[in-house]
Amino acid sequence: MSAGETWRALYRHFRPHRGVVVCGAVLTLIGSLSGLVQPLAAKTLVDRLGDDEPIAGVLLLLTALVVCGTAIESVGAYVLERTAESVVLAARGSLIGRLLRLRLSEVERTQPGDLMSRITSDTTLLRAVTTQSVVSAVTGGLTFLGTILFMGLMDPVLLAVTLGVIVLIGGATGLVMPKIAQATRRAQEAVGSISAALERAFGAFRTLKASGAEERETEAVRAAAREAWRHGVRSAKWQAVAWSSVGLAVQVSFLAVLGIGGARVASGAISVSTLVAFLLFLFYLIDPVSRLVEAASQYQVGSAALARIVAAERLETEELADGRVEEPVDGRAAEAAESAEAVESADAAEAAQVAESAQAVGAASVAFEDVTFRYREGLSAVHRGVSFAIPGPGMTAFVGPSGAGKTTVFGLIERFYEASGGRVLVDGRDVREWPLARLRAAIGYVEQDAPVLAGTLRDNLLFAAPAASDADVHRVLKQARLDGLVERLPDGLDSLVGHRGSMLSGGERQRVAIARALLRGPRLLLLDEATSQLDAVNELALRDVVAEVAREVTVLVVAHRLSTVTLADRIVVMDAGRVRAVGTHADLVARDPLYGELAATQFLASS
């Protein structure tokens, strides 16, 4: 990002907390400025010693300045640290809200582990730059100017010597700052790669072990860790150079001032007490210069993390529940507080629309009108003019070779993707005109891999219908033939199912997914090979349940088993992204060669 974009993005995170940050900055500044009086008090102390005057009052004043300055500065530091944590919390909350509303196509193009690292790791680096960096730059700059002013009043010649050294070394330090940002950005990218690699491994843990791939995957993660280490060390090296330049500038200035100042004392141009006070100011200059270098370093580190956060915020999201679409964040969009209000309003609208959809009665109708679709530019079309009409209720089966576009039909109905051309209609209304929450509230969807989430069995069943009653839960358990499983589990519905349902069998996971969809009380039920992992007994029982549900609900099934297909009221045969034929089993066997071939060779059961 450009410097302007970076500052606008920083201000967007900083703005909700600007009042507290200003308060912390004022306290820090007061603590810093109190130190400016100390060299003047030291000058008075030296003069009084030379004149043999009492020094007790000056010593008490010095002690009071040190104690009060430290206390005030400590309070300011706490206020800033607390605000920094609030900035991280707000940034994480906003980013989580956006990432969970991403379009499916965006998630499929991005590594989930990398997205997670932007929430966990990158936002942590944002903590310092939005508060400490800003405050350090302001307080350090003002204290630096105040110190320079006092030094100039004491002796302009020695001030010129000091500034000459600082400017020379500071210019060289400035060349290092971009290298810190570059190394930090690459280190954060490598951290994202670590998360992505681990997510990949744990996502297919049994496959990893069965393939004997532990060493290979370990090496892949270690390689990403080494890359993060390499760039982290490089960033640390340049930061060390920047920090050491502060000490070098002060030490060289001290030597120059000591030599030239000593000569000026010998010539009578300045007094010894003035030289002592000037040297104290010079050492005191270490703090504001250090703050300025710290602010510059933190800005470079934070801007690298901020660029990754903004890139995630610019990913395309789905519309909010009230029909509005979240605009990509570009540093000039709505501020964090307004965004939080929008999300809260959207959640309320979503709840109202889900309740309204739940009260709707009657099976949904579905129609495709000359639909074309490709997953992204450059890829071949998945749908090439798909058209069909399905009235409700009843069961419709979609069959065809792999890659024919059957599962994509469900993705377009759910609006996981937008059709490239044509129209997808539910109840005679284009799905793009439906409020998204209301559309999905009317649909129950069981995916091919029947995902089960970590947590309890109850959590999984209530995931799509959190307000369902215990009676409804027990009803769907019986329908999905899960009541026996619940009785066997040690804690019943409150038993943990493991990561991605690892403690359940494949068939049990499918039945949980089916029960979850049924509990939603849908008007349209989408089953994508939902019984592929069931044994014959459970498949027969669930087939009867689906047939019963289809009397009142529109059921669409992607199936490869003839036993399921023959129960359908209609069958849609797809091939190469087109609808080849629509009819009943007996009709299609007689008139469609592809369906006849599928019935004879691909289906697992015989006619």
N, C-alpha and C positions, 0 to 999 in steps of 0.2 A: 504494500500500500504506500501511497505518497505520504509525505509528512502531514499535509492537510487532512487527509482521510484518517490518519492515525490519531491526530489530535481530536477530531470530531468524534471518533469512536471512543477515545478515552473520556471525553467530556460526557458522553452519553452514560457511561458507567459512573462517572464522578458526580454528575448533577444532582441525583436524589440525596446525596450525602454532603452537599457543598457547605451547608450551614455548620455541621459538626466538624468538617475538615477545617473550615476557617477558624473555628474555636480552638481546635488543636494546634493549628498553625500559629495563632496569636500567643497561646501559652508557650509554645516552643520558642517563638521569637523573643518573648519577654525573658525567658530563661537564658537565651543566647546573648541578648543585649545587656543583661545584667553583668555579664562577664566583661563587657567593654570598659566598665568603670574600674575593674580591678587593676589594670596597668596604671591608670591615673592615681589610684590609691597607693600603688607601689611607689610611684614617683614621689608622692607626698611623703611616704615613709622614708625614702632615701634622703630627701631634703631635710626632714626633721632629724634624722640621725646625724647628718652633717652639721646641723645647727645645734645639736645636743638638746633637742626639744622632746617632750613626752610623746610616746608612740602607741600607748594603750588604746586610745580611741580609734586610731587608724587600723590597728590590728582587729579590734572588734568589728569595725565596718567591713573589713575584708572577709572575716569569718561569716558575718551575716549575709554578705553578697553571695559567697560560695554556697551556703546552705539553702538560701531562698531560691537562688538560680537553679540549683540542682533539683529541688522539690518541684518547682513550677515546670521545669522541663520534663520531669518524670511524668507528671500528670498529663502534659501534652502528648508525650509519647504513648501513654496508655490509650488516650482518646483516639489517636491515629491508628493504633494497632486494632482496636475494637472496630473502628470504622472500616478498616481494611478487610476484616473478616466479614463484615456486612456486605461489602462490595462483592466478595467472592460468593457469598450466599445468594445475592440477587442475580449475579451473572450465571451461576449454576441453575437457579430456578428458571430463569428466562431461557437458557440454552436447552435445558431438559424439555421444557414445554414445546419448543420449536422442533427439536429432534424427534419427539414422539408424534409430531404431526407431519413429518416429512412424507413426500410422495414415495410410493414403493419403488418407483424407478430410480429415485435418488439414492435410496438405501442399497439397492442392488448394484449401484455403481461405486459404492464406498465401502471400505472395510469397517464393520461395526466396531472392532477393537480400536481403530483410529478415532472414530467418533467418541467413544467412551473416554479416550485419553484427553480429548479436548475439554470434556466436562471435569475430569479429575485433575489432570496435570497442568494443562494450559491455564485454567482459571486460577490455580494457585499462584502462578507467576504474575497474573494480573493483579494480585493483591498488593504488591509493593508499588507498582508503577502508578496506580490510580490515586494513591494517598501519599505514601512516603516519598515517592519521586517528586510529586508536585510540591509538597510541603518542603522537602529538602531544597528544591530549586529556589523557592520563594524565600524561606528563612535564611538559607545559605547565601543567597544573593544579597539580601538586605544587610545581613551581618557583615558580609564581605565589604559592601560599600561603606558601612559605618566604621569598620576597622580602618579602611583606606583613608577615610576622612580624618580620623584622629591621627593617623600616621602622617598625613600631609600637613596637619596643623603643627605637628612636632618638628618635622624636618622634611621639606620637599625633596631635597637631594637624596636622602636615604630612601624615600618613597619611590623615586624614579629608579633607583638601583633595584629595589625589590620588585617593582612591576616589570622591569625589563627581564629579570630572571623568570618570573611567573609566566609572562606571555610567551617566552621562548619555549619553555618546557610544556606549557599548556597547549600550544599549537601542535607540538609533536604528539601529545596525548590525544588530541582530537582526531588524529588519523587512525587511532586504534578503535574508536567507538563503533564504526560500521562493522568491523570484524567481530565484535562481541555479538551484535544482532545476528549476523550471518551464522555464526557457530551455534548460537542458542536456537535459532529456527531449525537448523539441521538436527540438533540434539532432540528437540521436541518431536520432529518427524520420526526420528528413530525410536523414541519412546512410544509413539503411536504404532510403529511397526511391531514392537514387542507385544503390545496389547492385542494387535490383530493376529499375530502368530499364536499367542496363547488361546485366544478365543477360537481360532481355527482348530487347535489341538483338542481343547476340552469339548468343542462341539461335536467331535467325532472320536470320542475317547476310546470306545470299544474297537472301532476300526483301527485306530492308532495301535492299540495293543495287539490286535489280531494280525496286523501287518508287520509287527516287529519294528515299528517306526519310531520307537522312543528316542533312540540315539540321533536319528536324522532330525526329528523335530526339536530335540534338545539343542542340537547344533544350530538349527535355524534361529531359535530364540536367542541363543548365546551370541550369534553373529549380529543380531539386531541390538543386543545389549552392548556388545563391543563397539558398535557404531555410535550408540548413544554416549558411551564412555569417551570415545575419541573426540567427538564434537564437544562434549561437556568439558573435557580437559583443555581443549583449544579455547573455549570461552573463558575458562578459569585463568588460562595463561594471559589472555589479553586483559582480563579484569585485574590481574595481579600487576601487569605493566601499568595500567591506569592508576591503581592505588599507590604503587611505589613512586610514581611521578610526583605525588603530593609531598611525600617526605623528601624527595630529591630537591624539589623546588624550594622548600623551606630551608633545608640544610645549606644549599648553595647560596640562597639569599642571606642566611645567617652569617656565613663566612664573608660574603661581600660586605654586608652591613657592619660586621665586626671590624673588618679592615678599614673600610672607608670611614665608618663612624669613629673608630679610634683615632684616626688622623684628624677628624674634625674636632674631637675633644681636645687633642693636643694643640690644635691651632686656636682653640677658644671659641670656635663657631657654635658649639653646643655644649651643654653641661653633661656631667656623668649621669645624673638622674634622668636626663632626657634620653640618653643612649640606652639606659636600663629599661625605661618605659617603652622605648621603640622596639627593643628586642623582645619584651614581653608581648607587645602587640603582634610582632612577627610570629611568635610561637602560637599566639592566640589565633592567628590567621589560618592555622592548620585546620581548625574545626570547620569554618565556612567553606574553605576550598575542598575539604574532604566531602562535605555535603553536596557541593556542586558536582564533584566527580561521581559520587554515589548516585545522585539524581540522573546524571547522564548514562551511567552504567545500567541502572534499573530501567531507564527508558528504553535502552537498546534491547535488554532482555524481555521487558514487558511488551514492546512493540512486536517482537517476533511471535510471542504467544498470542497477542491480540490479533495478529493477521490470521492465524489459524482459527481463532474463535469467530472472527467476522466471516471467514470463508464458510464455516459451518452454518452461520446465521443466514448466509445468502443462498443456501440450498432451498429448492422450491418446496413449499409446504402445501398441504391440503387446506381447503377453506375451513374457517371456524364454524362452529355449530350454528351461528346465526346467519350463515351464508356469505360472510365477508371472507376475503382471502388475505392472509398475512403477507404484507409486502416484504421482500428481502431487505434485511438490515444493511444500510450502506453508510451509517454514521450520521445521516441526516433524517432518518426515519423517526417514528414515535419514540419518546423517551421511555426509560424502563418503567416508571410509574404508570404511564399511560398504557404500556404494553401489558402490565399486570392487570389493570382494570379491564382491558379488552379480553384477556384470557378468562378472567372471572365471569365477565358477562357472557362469553362464549360457553363456559361450562354450565351456567344457568340455563341458557338457551338450549343446550344439548339435552339437559335433563328434561326440560319441558317437551322437546320434540320426541324424545324416546318414550315419555309417558303418553304423548298423543298417539304415537305409532302403536304402542302396546294396546291402546284402546280400540284401534281400527280392527274391523272384522272383515272376514272374507279372504279367499285366496287371491294372491297376486297373479296378474298376467304378465308375460314377458314376450317381447318381440324384438328381433334384429331386422333392420332395414338397410340392406346393401352396405354392411359394416366392413370397413377396411381398417387394418391395424398393423403397425410394426413397432417393436419394442424401442427402437431408436433409429435415428438416421444412419444409413449405411448398411443396416441389416435387411434381410429379405422380409417381405410381408408375411405375417402369420395368418391374417384373415384377408381374403380377397373377395369382397362382395358377399358376405354371409347374410342370409336372410332366412328367417323362420318366424312363426307365431305360435305361442303356447298359451292357451287359455287356462285358467285355474278352475277348480283344483285338478289333481291327477298327477301321475308320474310320467316324466319324459326322460328317456335314456339317450345319452350321447355316446356314440361308438365311432371307431375309426382307428387307423394306424397311429402309432406314436408320432407326435409332431403335427397332427392334423389340425390342432387349434382348439381342442375340446376344453382344456383347463382355462385357456385364455377367455373363453366365453364367460366363465364365472368371474374372472378378474375384471372384465369389462362391466358386468352387472353390478359388482361391488364398487365400481369406480376406483379400483386400485390403479387402473390405467384409463386414459381417455382415448376413445376411438379416433383414428386418423380421418375417417370419413364415414358417412352414414349416421344412423341413429340407433341407440339402444334404449328401448322403451320398457318401463315397468308401470303397469296400470295405465298404459297409453300415454305416459308422460316421459319425455326424455330424461334420462338419469342425471344429465347435467343441470336440469332445472330443479331437481329434488334437493332440499337441504340434506347435506351429506349424513348427518346424524340420524335424521328421520328415515332415510333410505336404508341405512345399515341396520337400524333397529327393527326393520321389517323382515330382515334376512337372517337365517341361520346357516352357517357355513362350516363344513367339515373338510379340511384340507387333506391332500394326499398323505402327508407324513403325520397327520393327526398330532400336532404339537401339544405337549402337556408342560405346564410351567412348574418351576420349583415352588414348593409350598405344600399345603395339605390338599387332600382330595376335595374337601369342601371348597377351598379357595378356587380350585380349577372349575368346579361345577358352577359356582356363583360368578365366575369371571365375566360372563356376558350378561348376567341377570342378577346383580347384587341384591335386589329387593325381593327375590323369590322366597317363598315361605318354605318351611320344613316339609309340609305336605307335598308341595310341588317337587322338592328335591327327591323325596322318597318315591314319588310317582315315576320320575324319569330314571331313577336308579333301577326300578323294577323293569321299566320298558327296555333299558339298555342291558339288562341282565347283569347289573353290577351289584345287586343286593347281596349275592353270595360273597363277592370280593370284600365288601364293607364288613361283613360278619367275620371274615378271616383276618382282617387287619387289626393290629393290636389296639389302635385308638380309633377304629372306625373311620368316620368321615374326617376326623382330625389327624389322621395318620399322614406323615410326610411321604411324598411320592418321589423325592430325589430330583436331581438336576435333570430337567427335560423329561421327567417321568421315568428316570433310569431304574426305579424300583418296581416298575410295572412291566408286564409283557407287552409285545407289540399289539396283540389283540385287545388287551385291557386298555392301552392308550387310545385305540380307536374307539372303544366303547365309551370311554370318558369323554372324548371329543364329540361323539354323537349325543350323549346325554347332555352335554353343555349346550349344544345347538338346540336340542328339544326343549330345554328349560327356558330358553329365550322366548318360546311361544311364537315362532316366526310365521309369517304369511307366505314366505318363500324359503324353501329349504334346499341348499346346494350341497350335494354329497359327491366329493371327488374321490372315487375309488375307496369309499369309506369302509368297505368290508373286506378289503384285499388281504388282511392279516388275520381274519377270523377263521376259527375252525368251522366245520360244516354245521354243527349243532347250533352254535351262536349265530352263524350267518343266517340260518333258517329262521331263527327266532327274531332277529333284527329285521330280516326281510319282511316278516309279517307285521312288525311294528311300523316300518316305513310304508307298507301298503295301507295300514290303518290310518296313519297320519295323512297320506295322500288323498283320503276322502274329503279332507277339509283344507288341506294346504297344497300349494303348488310345489312339487318335488322335482328337482332336476338332478339327474344322476350321471356321472361319468363312470362307466363300468366296463369290465372286460370279462365278466362271468355271464354266461348265457342264462343261468338261473335267475340273475337279477334282471337282465334285459327283457326276458320273456314276460315279466310282470308289468312292464311299462305299458301305459295307454298309447304312447307313440314313441317312435325311435327316430332320432336324427342321425343320419350317417354323414360323417365329415371326412374329407380327404383333401390334403394339400391346401388347407385354408378355405375350403368351400363346402357348402352343404350339397351333398351328392344326392340324397334322397331322404324322404320323410314318410313313415308309415308304421304298420305293425310288424311284428316278427314274421308272421306267415306271409304277409304281403311282400316284405323286402326279400325274404329268402327266394321267392318266386321271380322277382323282377330286377333285383340289383345284384350283379355278379360280385362286387366287392363285399357286400354284406354276406352273401352266401359263402364266400371264401372265409370271412372272419368267423362266421358261425361254425364252419367246418374245422378250422385250424387254430384260431387264436383263442376263442373262449375256452374256459377251463372245464366246463360241463358240457354234456351232450344233450342234443335236443330230445 
